[in-house]
Structures are given as structure tokens and as C-alpha cells.
Amino acid sequence: MFGLSITKILFTAAVIFAVLYGWKWLGRIQAQRNAQGGRMGRKRRRTVGRARAETTKTEDMVRCPTCGDYVPAERPRHCGRQDCPYPG
């Protein structure tokens, strides 16, 4: 039942060979892709990073003295309370 037969040994060896050969083949394909498009890929990533940095805008916030919420410093809005100092 659990004995080793020549069929089981050959099948196991074939599976191991197929896995190792497939791993080597995938590594070779990845190396070719890196060699061909490595420079272009790096350039593309840098421009995407710059685009994100340029489009990201931060605003200074100030605390509303009435309710304690933070509102934009440039265009503060009315918070909804009667005694809010900001225009609505």
C-alpha cells in the first residue's frame, strides 16, 4: 500500500523536474522583461510619482472657536450654529 514502486519514483521525479524547469523558465522571462523595459518602467514610475506630488494639495486648517471643528483657513464656512463667526 505505501511501498515505493518504480512508477511512483518516476512520477515524483518527473513532477520535481517539471517544477524546477518551469521556475527556471519563468525567471528567464522575467529577466528578459526587466532588460527590455527596465528603463522605461522606472521612468514611468518617476513621472507618476511627480504627477501625484503635483496634484496633491494640502490646506491649512483653523479651529472654529465656537464648535471646535476644523475648517479651511482660506475659505472658512459656517458650521451651522447661531454664534458661528464665519460667513455661511
N, C-alpha and C positions, 0 to 999 in steps of 0.2 A: 504494500500500500504506500508506504513512504520511502521505498527503496529508490536508489538512483539508477535510472536506466540511461542508456546511451541517447535515447530520444530526448529525455529531459535535460541532459547536459548540453546537447547540441542546440536545443531550443533556447536555453538560458544564455549560451554563448552568442547565439545569433541576436538575441534581444540586446545584450550588452554592446555588441558590435554596432548595431543599428543606432542605439542611443548615442554612443561616442562619435560615430561618423556624422550623425545629424547635428550634434553640438558643434563639431568642428566646422561643418558646412555653414551653419548659422553665424559662427564667429567670423568666417571668411567674408560672408556677405556684409556683415556689419562693418568690417574693416574697409571694404570697398566703398560703402556708402559714406563713411567718415572721410575717406581720402578724396572722394569726388565732391562732396557737398559740405565739407567741414568749414571752409572759409565762408561760404555763402550762408550757412546756418548761423555761424557766430555773428556775422554782420546783421542778419535779420533779427537776431535776438537783441543786439545792441540798439537797433533802431526802434524796436518795440518797447524796450525799456525807456528810451528817451521820450517816446510818444506818451507813455504812461506818466512820466515825470512832468511833461509839459501840460498834460490835460488835468492833472490833479491840482485842484485849487483848494487852499485852506483859508478859512476865515477866522478872524479874531472874534471872540465872543465876550460879551459882558453880562454880568449878573443883574437881573431885574431886582431893584431894591424892594419891590412890593411882594412878588411871589417867589423869588429865588431861582426862577428858571433862567437858563442862559439863552440869550438872543444874539443875532449877528450885530456886531458893533457898527457896521456901515449903515444898515437899514433895520433898525430895531422895530419890532411890530408890537402892537397892543396885545397883551396877554389875556384879555377878557375880563379883568377885574375893574371895578369902578375907579380905583385910585391908581391905576397904572400910569406912569409918567410918559410912556411912549405913545406916539400917534397911531391911530388904528386904520 
